[in-house]
Amino acid sequence: MRVVVDLATCQDHGQCAIAAPEAFRINDAGALEYDGSPGEEHREHVEEAADVCPVQAITIED
C-alpha cells in the first residue's frame, strides 16, 4: 500500500491523524507529516483516514 497526500490540497485539519495515527501526524508547526508506506496491518485505519479527509487529499494506491 502506498499513501499519497496532495499537500497543495491538504488544509491540515488533522482528521487523518485521529483516524490513523500510525500513518499521519500533525507536527509542532501544525503541518501534516505522513508515512507513505504504512504496513498493510494499518490499511483499515488509513482507508478511514482517506474517507474522513474533509478535502479528500489522501489517495491510497496498491
Steps between C-alpha positions, in 0.01 A plus 500: 500500500625845407347813651514830314384829645445799273667753728379787282142393576552394863382760750651330808165429665658196669209259457741251341729516804204414722386212276846353431768634736733222388520665155414869548592769750486874537845633587583779745470757220142383430583331170419145395771235494427150376647159432466431129538124551318396817477130570211303356376441855405869508291492181161525671600812694674659201191443283287659772740796508458546126123483537481760779733752336280811452678595177564144373876560475601139580537232235580134563677304228559126498 
